[in-house]
Amino acid sequence: MDWRDRIAVDPDVVFGKPRIKGTRLSVEFLMGLFGAGWSEQQVLESYPQLAREDLQALFALAAEMIAEEGFVIAGKLAA
C-alpha cells in the first residue's frame, strides 16, 4: 500500500500534521488510539468516515518512517 494515497499534509489543517485525507484526524491521534488499546473495529465504529485502508496507510507510514529513519528508544530499558 502506498500511504500517500490516503495521508495528506497541509500546513493549514491540524497544524500541518499528517492526517487522513478528507478528515481532520491526524496520524498522531489515531496511532495514539491504537497505543491506548483501541481495536481496529473500535476506531472504525467511532470514526465512520474512516475506511480500513486508511488504517492500513497509518501502519504503512509508520513502517516506512522506522525503516528509513531508524528507531531509538531514549532512556533505560527494563531489565
mmCIF file of the N, C-alpha and C atoms, coordinates in Angstrom:
data_MODEL
# 
_entry.id   MODEL 
# 
loop_
_atom_site.group_PDB 
_atom_site.id 
_atom_site.type_symbol 
_atom_site.label_atom_id 
_atom_site.label_alt_id 
_atom_site.label_comp_id 
_atom_site.label_asym_id 
_atom_site.label_entity_id 
_atom_site.label_seq_id 
_atom_site.pdbx_PDB_ins_code 
_atom_site.Cartn_x 
_atom_site.Cartn_y 
_atom_site.Cartn_z 
_atom_site.occupancy 
_atom_site.B_iso_or_equiv 
_atom_site.pdbx_formal_charge 
_atom_site.auth_seq_id 
_atom_site.auth_comp_id 
_atom_site.auth_asym_id 
_atom_site.auth_atom_id 
_atom_site.pdbx_PDB_model_num 
ATOM 1   N N  . MET A 1 1  ? 0.844   -1.184 0.000  1.00 0.00 ? 1  MET A N  1 
ATOM 2   C CA . MET A 1 1  ? 0.000   0.000  0.000  1.00 0.00 ? 1  MET A CA 1 
ATOM 3   C C  . MET A 1 1  ? 0.882   1.238  0.000  1.00 0.00 ? 1  MET A C  1 
ATOM 4   N N  . ASP A 1 2  ? 0.515   2.197  -0.814 1.00 0.00 ? 2  ASP A N  1 
ATOM 5   C CA . ASP A 1 2  ? 1.203   3.481  -0.815 1.00 0.00 ? 2  ASP A CA 1 
ATOM 6   C C  . ASP A 1 2  ? 0.410   4.427  0.089  1.00 0.00 ? 2  ASP A C  1 
ATOM 7   N N  . TRP A 1 3  ? 0.955   4.715  1.252  1.00 0.00 ? 3  TRP A N  1 
ATOM 8   C CA . TRP A 1 3  ? 0.247   5.546  2.231  1.00 0.00 ? 3  TRP A CA 1 
ATOM 9   C C  . TRP A 1 3  ? -0.058  6.937  1.687  1.00 0.00 ? 3  TRP A C  1 
ATOM 10  N N  . ARG A 1 4  ? 0.677   7.395  0.695  1.00 0.00 ? 4  ARG A N  1 
ATOM 11  C CA . ARG A 1 4  ? 0.471   8.739  0.128  1.00 0.00 ? 4  ARG A CA 1 
ATOM 12  C C  . ARG A 1 4  ? -0.907  8.883  -0.521 1.00 0.00 ? 4  ARG A C  1 
ATOM 13  N N  . ASP A 1 5  ? -1.519  7.757  -0.867 1.00 0.00 ? 5  ASP A N  1 
ATOM 14  C CA . ASP A 1 5  ? -2.858  7.801  -1.450 1.00 0.00 ? 5  ASP A CA 1 
ATOM 15  C C  . ASP A 1 5  ? -3.910  8.196  -0.418 1.00 0.00 ? 5  ASP A C  1 
ATOM 16  N N  . ARG A 1 6  ? -3.603  8.029  0.873  1.00 0.00 ? 6  ARG A N  1 
ATOM 17  C CA . ARG A 1 6  ? -4.609  8.232  1.908  1.00 0.00 ? 6  ARG A CA 1 
ATOM 18  C C  . ARG A 1 6  ? -4.207  9.229  2.991  1.00 0.00 ? 6  ARG A C  1 
ATOM 19  N N  . ILE A 1 7  ? -2.946  9.629  3.014  1.00 0.00 ? 7  ILE A N  1 
ATOM 20  C CA . ILE A 1 7  ? -2.471  10.545 4.056  1.00 0.00 ? 7  ILE A CA 1 
ATOM 21  C C  . ILE A 1 7  ? -1.980  11.825 3.400  1.00 0.00 ? 7  ILE A C  1 
ATOM 22  N N  . ALA A 1 8  ? -2.388  12.949 3.982  1.00 0.00 ? 8  ALA A N  1 
ATOM 23  C CA . ALA A 1 8  ? -2.027  14.257 3.436  1.00 0.00 ? 8  ALA A CA 1 
ATOM 24  C C  . ALA A 1 8  ? -1.396  15.119 4.515  1.00 0.00 ? 8  ALA A C  1 
ATOM 25  N N  . VAL A 1 9  ? -0.634  16.116 4.065  1.00 0.00 ? 9  VAL A N  1 
ATOM 26  C CA . VAL A 1 9  ? -0.070  17.127 4.960  1.00 0.00 ? 9  VAL A CA 1 
ATOM 27  C C  . VAL A 1 9  ? -0.411  18.485 4.354  1.00 0.00 ? 9  VAL A C  1 
ATOM 28  N N  . ASP A 1 10 ? -1.051  19.312 5.167  1.00 0.00 ? 10 ASP A N  1 
ATOM 29  C CA . ASP A 1 10 ? -1.423  20.665 4.743  1.00 0.00 ? 10 ASP A CA 1 
ATOM 30  C C  . ASP A 1 10 ? -1.139  21.581 5.926  1.00 0.00 ? 10 ASP A C  1 
ATOM 31  N N  . PRO A 1 11 ? -0.299  22.588 5.751  1.00 0.00 ? 11 PRO A N  1 
ATOM 32  C CA . PRO A 1 11 ? 0.051   23.453 6.880  1.00 0.00 ? 11 PRO A CA 1 
ATOM 33  C C  . PRO A 1 11 ? -1.147  24.176 7.496  1.00 0.00 ? 11 PRO A C  1 
ATOM 34  N N  . ASP A 1 12 ? -2.268  24.231 6.781  1.00 0.00 ? 12 ASP A N  1 
ATOM 35  C CA . ASP A 1 12 ? -3.457  24.911 7.288  1.00 0.00 ? 12 ASP A CA 1 
ATOM 36  C C  . ASP A 1 12 ? -4.453  23.982 7.965  1.00 0.00 ? 12 ASP A C  1 
ATOM 37  N N  . VAL A 1 13 ? -4.139  22.699 8.038  1.00 0.00 ? 13 VAL A N  1 
ATOM 38  C CA . VAL A 1 13 ? -5.053  21.727 8.648  1.00 0.00 ? 13 VAL A CA 1 
ATOM 39  C C  . VAL A 1 13 ? -4.299  20.967 9.736  1.00 0.00 ? 13 VAL A C  1 
ATOM 40  N N  . VAL A 1 14 ? -4.877  20.873 10.899 1.00 0.00 ? 14 VAL A N  1 
ATOM 41  C CA . VAL A 1 14 ? -4.306  20.232 12.096 1.00 0.00 ? 14 VAL A CA 1 
ATOM 42  C C  . VAL A 1 14 ? -2.822  20.553 12.275 1.00 0.00 ? 14 VAL A C  1 
ATOM 43  N N  . PHE A 1 15 ? -2.511  21.823 12.168 1.00 0.00 ? 15 PHE A N  1 
ATOM 44  C CA . PHE A 1 15 ? -1.157  22.328 12.420 1.00 0.00 ? 15 PHE A CA 1 
ATOM 45  C C  . PHE A 1 15 ? -0.105  21.695 11.516 1.00 0.00 ? 15 PHE A C  1 
ATOM 46  N N  . GLY A 1 16 ? -0.517  21.235 10.343 1.00 0.00 ? 16 GLY A N  1 
ATOM 47  C CA . GLY A 1 16 ? 0.424   20.652 9.396  1.00 0.00 ? 16 GLY A CA 1 
ATOM 48  C C  . GLY A 1 16 ? 0.821   19.218 9.695  1.00 0.00 ? 16 GLY A C  1 
ATOM 49  N N  . LYS A 1 17 ? 0.152   18.601 10.662 1.00 0.00 ? 17 LYS A N  1 
ATOM 50  C CA . LYS A 1 17 ? 0.465   17.206 10.983 1.00 0.00 ? 17 LYS A CA 1 
ATOM 51  C C  . LYS A 1 17 ? -0.113  16.285 9.901  1.00 0.00 ? 17 LYS A C  1 
ATOM 52  N N  . PRO A 1 18 ? 0.533   15.166 9.642  1.00 0.00 ? 18 PRO A N  1 
ATOM 53  C CA . PRO A 1 18 ? -0.041  14.206 8.698  1.00 0.00 ? 18 PRO A CA 1 
ATOM 54  C C  . PRO A 1 18 ? -1.423  13.776 9.181  1.00 0.00 ? 18 PRO A C  1 
ATOM 55  N N  . ARG A 1 19 ? -2.369  13.675 8.244  1.00 0.00 ? 19 ARG A N  1 
ATOM 56  C CA . ARG A 1 19 ? -3.746  13.329 8.590  1.00 0.00 ? 19 ARG A CA 1 
ATOM 57  C C  . ARG A 1 19 ? -4.336  12.485 7.480  1.00 0.00 ? 19 ARG A C  1 
ATOM 58  N N  . ILE A 1 20 ? -5.442  11.831 7.799  1.00 0.00 ? 20 ILE A N  1 
ATOM 59  C CA . ILE A 1 20 ? -6.161  11.071 6.790  1.00 0.00 ? 20 ILE A CA 1 
ATOM 60  C C  . ILE A 1 20 ? -6.822  12.067 5.848  1.00 0.00 ? 20 ILE A C  1 
ATOM 61  N N  . LYS A 1 21 ? -6.606  11.889 4.552  1.00 0.00 ? 21 LYS A N  1 
ATOM 62  C CA . LYS A 1 21 ? -7.176  12.804 3.561  1.00 0.00 ? 21 LYS A CA 1 
ATOM 63  C C  . LYS A 1 21 ? -8.686  12.934 3.754  1.00 0.00 ? 21 LYS A C  1 
ATOM 64  N N  . GLY A 1 22 ? -9.162  14.159 3.613  1.00 0.00 ? 22 GLY A N  1 
ATOM 65  C CA . GLY A 1 22 ? -10.589 14.419 3.726  1.00 0.00 ? 22 GLY A CA 1 
ATOM 66  C C  . GLY A 1 22 ? -11.101 14.491 5.151  1.00 0.00 ? 22 GLY A C  1 
ATOM 67  N N  . THR A 1 23 ? -10.196 14.404 6.130  1.00 0.00 ? 23 THR A N  1 
ATOM 68  C CA . THR A 1 23 ? -10.592 14.471 7.541  1.00 0.00 ? 23 THR A CA 1 
ATOM 69  C C  . THR A 1 23 ? -9.640  15.404 8.283  1.00 0.00 ? 23 THR A C  1 
ATOM 70  N N  . ARG A 1 24 ? -9.950  15.632 9.538  1.00 0.00 ? 24 ARG A N  1 
ATOM 71  C CA . ARG A 1 24 ? -9.055  16.353 10.432 1.00 0.00 ? 24 ARG A CA 1 
ATOM 72  C C  . ARG A 1 24 ? -8.454  15.384 11.457 1.00 0.00 ? 24 ARG A C  1 
ATOM 73  N N  . LEU A 1 25 ? -8.485  14.100 11.156 1.00 0.00 ? 25 LEU A N  1 
ATOM 74  C CA . LEU A 1 25 ? -7.952  13.072 12.049 1.00 0.00 ? 25 LEU A CA 1 
ATOM 75  C C  . LEU A 1 25 ? -6.478  12.860 11.750 1.00 0.00 ? 25 LEU A C  1 
ATOM 76  N N  . SER A 1 26 ? -5.632  13.275 12.699 1.00 0.00 ? 26 SER A N  1 
ATOM 77  C CA . SER A 1 26 ? -4.189  13.177 12.473 1.00 0.00 ? 26 SER A CA 1 
ATOM 78  C C  . SER A 1 26 ? -3.699  11.749 12.685 1.00 0.00 ? 26 SER A C  1 
ATOM 79  N N  . VAL A 1 27 ? -2.616  11.447 12.015 1.00 0.00 ? 27 VAL A N  1 
ATOM 80  C CA . VAL A 1 27 ? -1.943  10.160 12.188 1.00 0.00 ? 27 VAL A CA 1 
ATOM 81  C C  . VAL A 1 27 ? -1.564  9.986  13.655 1.00 0.00 ? 27 VAL A C  1 
ATOM 82  N N  . GLU A 1 28 ? -1.053  11.052 14.259 1.00 0.00 ? 28 GLU A N  1 
ATOM 83  C CA . GLU A 1 28 ? -0.649  11.002 15.669 1.00 0.00 ? 28 GLU A CA 1 
ATOM 84  C C  . GLU A 1 28 ? -1.826  10.608 16.563 1.00 0.00 ? 28 GLU A C  1 
ATOM 85  N N  . PHE A 1 29 ? -2.979  11.243 16.346 1.00 0.00 ? 29 PHE A N  1 
ATOM 86  C CA . PHE A 1 29 ? -4.165  10.948 17.156 1.00 0.00 ? 29 PHE A CA 1 
ATOM 87  C C  . PHE A 1 29 ? -4.590  9.490  16.992 1.00 0.00 ? 29 PHE A C  1 
ATOM 88  N N  . LEU A 1 30 ? -4.681  9.049  15.753 1.00 0.00 ? 30 LEU A N  1 
ATOM 89  C CA . LEU A 1 30 ? -5.143  7.684  15.501 1.00 0.00 ? 30 LEU A CA 1 
ATOM 90  C C  . LEU A 1 30 ? -4.164  6.652  16.020 1.00 0.00 ? 30 LEU A C  1 
ATOM 91  N N  . MET A 1 31 ? -2.865  6.878  15.843 1.00 0.00 ? 31 MET A N  1 
ATOM 92  C CA . MET A 1 31 ? -1.882  5.942  16.388 1.00 0.00 ? 31 MET A CA 1 
ATOM 93  C C  . MET A 1 31 ? -1.957  5.912  17.912 1.00 0.00 ? 31 MET A C  1 
ATOM 94  N N  . GLY A 1 32 ? -2.260  7.053  18.506 1.00 0.00 ? 32 GLY A N  1 
ATOM 95  C CA . GLY A 1 32 ? -2.441  7.105  19.961 1.00 0.00 ? 32 GLY A CA 1 
ATOM 96  C C  . GLY A 1 32 ? -3.599  6.229  20.423 1.00 0.00 ? 32 GLY A C  1 
ATOM 97  N N  . LEU A 1 33 ? -4.674  6.183  19.635 1.00 0.00 ? 33 LEU A N  1 
ATOM 98  C CA . LEU A 1 33 ? -5.803  5.310  19.985 1.00 0.00 ? 33 LEU A CA 1 
ATOM 99  C C  . LEU A 1 33 ? -5.359  3.853  19.998 1.00 0.00 ? 33 LEU A C  1 
ATOM 100 N N  . PHE A 1 34 ? -4.601  3.456  18.972 1.00 0.00 ? 34 PHE A N  1 
ATOM 101 C CA . PHE A 1 34 ? -4.107  2.075  18.945 1.00 0.00 ? 34 PHE A CA 1 
ATOM 102 C C  . PHE A 1 34 ? -3.152  1.819  20.104 1.00 0.00 ? 34 PHE A C  1 
ATOM 103 N N  . GLY A 1 35 ? -2.326  2.788  20.413 1.00 0.00 ? 35 GLY A N  1 
ATOM 104 C CA . GLY A 1 35 ? -1.397  2.657  21.537 1.00 0.00 ? 35 GLY A CA 1 
ATOM 105 C C  . GLY A 1 35 ? -2.123  2.534  22.867 1.00 0.00 ? 35 GLY A C  1 
ATOM 106 N N  . ALA A 1 36 ? -3.318  3.119  22.936 1.00 0.00 ? 36 ALA A N  1 
ATOM 107 C CA . ALA A 1 36 ? -4.123  3.046  24.158 1.00 0.00 ? 36 ALA A CA 1 
ATOM 108 C C  . ALA A 1 36 ? -4.958  1.768  24.225 1.00 0.00 ? 36 ALA A C  1 
ATOM 109 N N  . GLY A 1 37 ? -4.833  0.930  23.192 1.00 0.00 ? 37 GLY A N  1 
ATOM 110 C CA . GLY A 1 37 ? -5.510  -0.360 23.229 1.00 0.00 ? 37 GLY A CA 1 
ATOM 111 C C  . GLY A 1 37 ? -6.777  -0.463 22.403 1.00 0.00 ? 37 GLY A C  1 
ATOM 112 N N  . TRP A 1 38 ? -7.106  0.580  21.654 1.00 0.00 ? 38 TRP A N  1 
ATOM 113 C CA . TRP A 1 38 ? -8.292  0.505  20.807 1.00 0.00 ? 38 TRP A CA 1 
ATOM 114 C C  . TRP A 1 38 ? -8.073  -0.534 19.713 1.00 0.00 ? 38 TRP A C  1 
ATOM 115 N N  . SER A 1 39 ? -9.123  -1.217 19.339 1.00 0.00 ? 39 SER A N  1 
ATOM 116 C CA . SER A 1 39 ? -9.061  -2.165 18.230 1.00 0.00 ? 39 SER A CA 1 
ATOM 117 C C  . SER A 1 39 ? -9.414  -1.448 16.930 1.00 0.00 ? 39 SER A C  1 
ATOM 118 N N  . GLU A 1 40 ? -9.081  -2.086 15.829 1.00 0.00 ? 40 GLU A N  1 
ATOM 119 C CA . GLU A 1 40 ? -9.459  -1.545 14.520 1.00 0.00 ? 40 GLU A CA 1 
ATOM 120 C C  . GLU A 1 40 ? -10.971 -1.331 14.460 1.00 0.00 ? 40 GLU A C  1 
ATOM 121 N N  . GLN A 1 41 ? -11.723 -2.297 14.957 1.00 0.00 ? 41 GLN A N  1 
ATOM 122 C CA . GLN A 1 41 ? -13.183 -2.205 14.936 1.00 0.00 ? 41 GLN A CA 1 
ATOM 123 C C  . GLN A 1 41 ? -13.671 -0.997 15.745 1.00 0.00 ? 41 GLN A C  1 
ATOM 124 N N  . GLN A 1 42 ? -13.087 -0.759 16.914 1.00 0.00 ? 42 GLN A N  1 
ATOM 125 C CA . GLN A 1 42 ? -13.487 0.384  17.731 1.00 0.00 ? 42 GLN A CA 1 
ATOM 126 C C  . GLN A 1 42 ? -13.220 1.707  17.008 1.00 0.00 ? 42 GLN A C  1 
ATOM 127 N N  . VAL A 1 43 ? -12.064 1.798  16.364 1.00 0.00 ? 43 VAL A N  1 
ATOM 128 C CA . VAL A 1 43 ? -11.720 3.029  15.651 1.00 0.00 ? 43 VAL A CA 1 
ATOM 129 C C  . VAL A 1 43 ? -12.692 3.245  14.498 1.00 0.00 ? 43 VAL A C  1 
ATOM 130 N N  . LEU A 1 44 ? -12.937 2.213  13.715 1.00 0.00 ? 44 LEU A N  1 
ATOM 131 C CA . LEU A 1 44 ? -13.826 2.354  12.567 1.00 0.00 ? 44 LEU A CA 1 
ATOM 132 C C  . LEU A 1 44 ? -15.263 2.661  12.985 1.00 0.00 ? 44 LEU A C  1 
ATOM 133 N N  . GLU A 1 45 ? -15.714 2.086  14.079 1.00 0.00 ? 45 GLU A N  1 
ATOM 134 C CA . GLU A 1 45 ? -17.070 2.371  14.561 1.00 0.00 ? 45 GLU A CA 1 
ATOM 135 C C  . GLU A 1 45 ? -17.172 3.785  15.124 1.00 0.00 ? 45 GLU A C  1 
ATOM 136 N N  . SER A 1 46 ? -16.122 4.258  15.778 1.00 0.00 ? 46 SER A N  1 
ATOM 137 C CA . SER A 1 46 ? -16.134 5.586  16.382 1.00 0.00 ? 46 SER A CA 1 
ATOM 138 C C  . SER A 1 46 ? -15.933 6.696  15.358 1.00 0.00 ? 46 SER A C  1 
ATOM 139 N N  . TYR A 1 47 ? -15.267 6.383  14.270 1.00 0.00 ? 47 TYR A N  1 
ATOM 140 C CA . TYR A 1 47 ? -14.962 7.366  13.219 1.00 0.00 ? 47 TYR A CA 1 
ATOM 141 C C  . TYR A 1 47 ? -15.393 6.785  11.875 1.00 0.00 ? 47 TYR A C  1 
ATOM 142 N N  . PRO A 1 48 ? -16.709 6.793  11.601 1.00 0.00 ? 48 PRO A N  1 
ATOM 143 C CA . PRO A 1 48 ? -17.226 6.131  10.395 1.00 0.00 ? 48 PRO A CA 1 
ATOM 144 C C  . PRO A 1 48 ? -16.733 6.741  9.083  1.00 0.00 ? 48 PRO A C  1 
ATOM 145 N N  . GLN A 1 49 ? -16.114 7.910  9.131  1.00 0.00 ? 49 GLN A N  1 
ATOM 146 C CA . GLN A 1 49 ? -15.558 8.496  7.914  1.00 0.00 ? 49 GLN A CA 1 
ATOM 147 C C  . GLN A 1 49 ? -14.272 7.792  7.484  1.00 0.00 ? 49 GLN A C  1 
ATOM 148 N N  . LEU A 1 50 ? -13.745 6.922  8.337  1.00 0.00 ? 50 LEU A N  1 
ATOM 149 C CA . LEU A 1 50 ? -12.529 6.177  8.019  1.00 0.00 ? 50 LEU A CA 1 
ATOM 150 C C  . LEU A 1 50 ? -12.858 4.853  7.353  1.00 0.00 ? 50 LEU A C  1 
ATOM 151 N N  . ALA A 1 51 ? -11.943 4.415  6.505  1.00 0.00 ? 51 ALA A N  1 
ATOM 152 C CA . ALA A 1 51 ? -12.024 3.092  5.890  1.00 0.00 ? 51 ALA A CA 1 
ATOM 153 C C  . ALA A 1 51 ? -10.860 2.250  6.417  1.00 0.00 ? 51 ALA A C  1 
ATOM 154 N N  . ARG A 1 52 ? -11.005 0.963  6.301  1.00 0.00 ? 52 ARG A N  1 
ATOM 155 C CA . ARG A 1 52 ? -9.939  0.057  6.740  1.00 0.00 ? 52 ARG A CA 1 
ATOM 156 C C  . ARG A 1 52 ? -8.616  0.409  6.051  1.00 0.00 ? 52 ARG A C  1 
ATOM 157 N N  . GLU A 1 53 ? -8.686  0.809  4.788  1.00 0.00 ? 53 GLU A N  1 
ATOM 158 C CA . GLU A 1 53 ? -7.489  1.175  4.036  1.00 0.00 ? 53 GLU A CA 1 
ATOM 159 C C  . GLU A 1 53 ? -6.795  2.401  4.630  1.00 0.00 ? 53 GLU A C  1 
ATOM 160 N N  . ASP A 1 54 ? -7.564  3.288  5.253  1.00 0.00 ? 54 ASP A N  1 
ATOM 161 C CA . ASP A 1 54 ? -6.952  4.443  5.930  1.00 0.00 ? 54 ASP A CA 1 
ATOM 162 C C  . ASP A 1 54 ? -6.075  3.976  7.082  1.00 0.00 ? 54 ASP A C  1 
ATOM 163 N N  . LEU A 1 55 ? -6.560  2.983  7.810  1.00 0.00 ? 55 LEU A N  1 
ATOM 164 C CA . LEU A 1 55 ? -5.789  2.464  8.934  1.00 0.00 ? 55 LEU A CA 1 
ATOM 165 C C  . LEU A 1 55 ? -4.554  1.711  8.446  1.00 0.00 ? 55 LEU A C  1 
ATOM 166 N N  . GLN A 1 56 ? -4.685  1.001  7.345  1.00 0.00 ? 56 GLN A N  1 
ATOM 167 C CA . GLN A 1 56 ? -3.524  0.331  6.768  1.00 0.00 ? 56 GLN A CA 1 
ATOM 168 C C  . GLN A 1 56 ? -2.471  1.362  6.375  1.00 0.00 ? 56 GLN A C  1 
ATOM 169 N N  . ALA A 1 57 ? -2.919  2.512  5.877  1.00 0.00 ? 57 ALA A N  1 
ATOM 170 C CA . ALA A 1 57 ? -1.992  3.574  5.492  1.00 0.00 ? 57 ALA A CA 1 
ATOM 171 C C  . ALA A 1 57 ? -1.223  4.096  6.701  1.00 0.00 ? 57 ALA A C  1 
ATOM 172 N N  . LEU A 1 58 ? -1.881  4.180  7.869  1.00 0.00 ? 58 LEU A N  1 
ATOM 173 C CA . LEU A 1 58 ? -1.196  4.613  9.099  1.00 0.00 ? 58 LEU A CA 1 
ATOM 174 C C  . LEU A 1 58 ? 0.010   3.724  9.378  1.00 0.00 ? 58 LEU A C  1 
ATOM 175 N N  . PHE A 1 59 ? -0.220  2.427  9.310  1.00 0.00 ? 59 PHE A N  1 
ATOM 176 C CA . PHE A 1 59 ? 0.844   1.488  9.635  1.00 0.00 ? 59 PHE A CA 1 
ATOM 177 C C  . PHE A 1 59 ? 1.898   1.428  8.541  1.00 0.00 ? 59 PHE A C  1 
ATOM 178 N N  . ALA A 1 60 ? 1.483   1.617  7.298  1.00 0.00 ? 60 ALA A N  1 
ATOM 179 C CA . ALA A 1 60 ? 2.461   1.668  6.207  1.00 0.00 ? 60 ALA A CA 1 
ATOM 180 C C  . ALA A 1 60 ? 3.383   2.866  6.383  1.00 0.00 ? 60 ALA A C  1 
ATOM 181 N N  . LEU A 1 61 ? 2.829   4.010  6.759  1.00 0.00 ? 61 LEU A N  1 
ATOM 182 C CA . LEU A 1 61 ? 3.636   5.204  7.017  1.00 0.00 ? 61 LEU A CA 1 
ATOM 183 C C  . LEU A 1 61 ? 4.586   4.965  8.181  1.00 0.00 ? 61 LEU A C  1 
ATOM 184 N N  . ALA A 1 62 ? 4.071   4.413  9.264  1.00 0.00 ? 62 ALA A N  1 
ATOM 185 C CA . ALA A 1 62 ? 4.915   4.151  10.433 1.00 0.00 ? 62 ALA A CA 1 
ATOM 186 C C  . ALA A 1 62 ? 6.054   3.199  10.084 1.00 0.00 ? 62 ALA A C  1 
ATOM 187 N N  . ALA A 1 63 ? 5.749   2.150  9.351  1.00 0.00 ? 63 ALA A N  1 
ATOM 188 C CA . ALA A 1 63 ? 6.779   1.182  8.963  1.00 0.00 ? 63 ALA A CA 1 
ATOM 189 C C  . ALA A 1 63 ? 7.852   1.840  8.102  1.00 0.00 ? 63 ALA A C  1 
ATOM 190 N N  . GLU A 1 64 ? 7.423   2.676  7.173  1.00 0.00 ? 64 GLU A N  1 
ATOM 191 C CA . GLU A 1 64 ? 8.390   3.354  6.309  1.00 0.00 ? 64 GLU A CA 1 
ATOM 192 C C  . GLU A 1 64 ? 9.256   4.325  7.094  1.00 0.00 ? 64 GLU A C  1 
ATOM 193 N N  . MET A 1 65 ? 8.651   5.047  8.011  1.00 0.00 ? 65 MET A N  1 
ATOM 194 C CA . MET A 1 65 ? 9.418   6.003  8.816  1.00 0.00 ? 65 MET A CA 1 
ATOM 195 C C  . MET A 1 65 ? 10.464  5.295  9.663  1.00 0.00 ? 65 MET A C  1 
ATOM 196 N N  . ILE A 1 66 ? 10.092  4.191  10.259 1.00 0.00 ? 66 ILE A N  1 
ATOM 197 C CA . ILE A 1 66 ? 11.035  3.452  11.095 1.00 0.00 ? 66 ILE A CA 1 
ATOM 198 C C  . ILE A 1 66 ? 12.158  2.862  10.241 1.00 0.00 ? 66 ILE A C  1 
ATOM 199 N N  . ALA A 1 67 ? 11.802  2.341  9.087  1.00 0.00 ? 67 ALA A N  1 
ATOM 200 C CA . ALA A 1 67 ? 12.808  1.739  8.214  1.00 0.00 ? 67 ALA A CA 1 
ATOM 201 C C  . ALA A 1 67 ? 13.792  2.782  7.687  1.00 0.00 ? 67 ALA A C  1 
ATOM 202 N N  . GLU A 1 68 ? 13.294  3.957  7.341  1.00 0.00 ? 68 GLU A N  1 
ATOM 203 C CA . GLU A 1 68 ? 14.150  4.981  6.753  1.00 0.00 ? 68 GLU A CA 1 
ATOM 204 C C  . GLU A 1 68 ? 14.935  5.768  7.792  1.00 0.00 ? 68 GLU A C  1 
ATOM 205 N N  . GLU A 1 69 ? 14.326  6.077  8.895  1.00 0.00 ? 69 GLU A N  1 
ATOM 206 C CA . GLU A 1 69 ? 14.944  6.945  9.890  1.00 0.00 ? 69 GLU A CA 1 
ATOM 207 C C  . GLU A 1 69 ? 15.624  6.170  11.006 1.00 0.00 ? 69 GLU A C  1 
ATOM 208 N N  . GLY A 1 70 ? 15.318  4.919  11.136 1.00 0.00 ? 70 GLY A N  1 
ATOM 209 C CA . GLY A 1 70 ? 15.821  4.165  12.282 1.00 0.00 ? 70 GLY A CA 1 
ATOM 210 C C  . GLY A 1 70 ? 14.911  4.407  13.468 1.00 0.00 ? 70 GLY A C  1 
ATOM 211 N N  . PHE A 1 71 ? 15.153  3.714  14.525 1.00 0.00 ? 71 PHE A N  1 
ATOM 212 C CA . PHE A 1 71 ? 14.281  3.805  15.686 1.00 0.00 ? 71 PHE A CA 1 
ATOM 213 C C  . PHE A 1 71 ? 15.119  3.663  16.940 1.00 0.00 ? 71 PHE A C  1 
ATOM 214 N N  . VAL A 1 72 ? 15.044  4.658  17.800 1.00 0.00 ? 72 VAL A N  1 
ATOM 215 C CA . VAL A 1 72 ? 15.815  4.651  19.028 1.00 0.00 ? 72 VAL A CA 1 
ATOM 216 C C  . VAL A 1 72 ? 14.873  4.928  20.189 1.00 0.00 ? 72 VAL A C  1 
ATOM 217 N N  . ILE A 1 73 ? 14.984  4.137  21.229 1.00 0.00 ? 73 ILE A N  1 
ATOM 218 C CA . ILE A 1 73 ? 14.213  4.375  22.436 1.00 0.00 ? 73 ILE A CA 1 
ATOM 219 C C  . ILE A 1 73 ? 15.137  5.069  23.429 1.00 0.00 ? 73 ILE A C  1 
ATOM 220 N N  . ALA A 1 74 ? 14.730  6.258  23.846 1.00 0.00 ? 74 ALA A N  1 
ATOM 221 C CA . ALA A 1 74 ? 15.537  7.017  24.801 1.00 0.00 ? 74 ALA A CA 1 
ATOM 222 C C  . ALA A 1 74 ? 15.259  6.493  26.210 1.00 0.00 ? 74 ALA A C  1 
ATOM 223 N N  . GLY A 1 75 ? 16.263  6.565  27.050 1.00 0.00 ? 75 GLY A N  1 
ATOM 224 C CA . GLY A 1 75 ? 16.093  6.151  28.440 1.00 0.00 ? 75 GLY A CA 1 
ATOM 225 C C  . GLY A 1 75 ? 16.554  4.725  28.665 1.00 0.00 ? 75 GLY A C  1 
ATOM 226 N N  . LYS A 1 76 ? 16.278  4.249  29.852 1.00 0.00 ? 76 LYS A N  1 
ATOM 227 C CA . LYS A 1 76 ? 16.718  2.906  30.242 1.00 0.00 ? 76 LYS A CA 1 
ATOM 228 C C  . LYS A 1 76 ? 15.679  1.874  29.850 1.00 0.00 ? 76 LYS A C  1 
ATOM 229 N N  . LEU A 1 77 ? 16.153  0.728  29.450 1.00 0.00 ? 77 LEU A N  1 
ATOM 230 C CA . LEU A 1 77 ? 15.268  -0.394 29.167 1.00 0.00 ? 77 LEU A CA 1 
ATOM 231 C C  . LEU A 1 77 ? 15.138  -1.227 30.438 1.00 0.00 ? 77 LEU A C  1 
ATOM 232 N N  . ALA A 1 78 ? 13.956  -1.750 30.675 1.00 0.00 ? 78 ALA A N  1 
ATOM 233 C CA . ALA A 1 78 ? 13.744  -2.575 31.850 1.00 0.00 ? 78 ALA A CA 1 
ATOM 234 C C  . ALA A 1 78 ? 14.564  -3.855 31.750 1.00 0.00 ? 78 ALA A C  1 
ATOM 235 N N  . ALA A 1 79 ? 15.125  -4.264 32.850 1.00 0.00 ? 79 ALA A N  1 
ATOM 236 C CA . ALA A 1 79 ? 15.953  -5.476 32.870 1.00 0.00 ? 79 ALA A CA 1 
ATOM 237 C C  . ALA A 1 79 ? 15.089  -6.703 32.993 1.00 0.00 ? 79 ALA A C  1 
# 
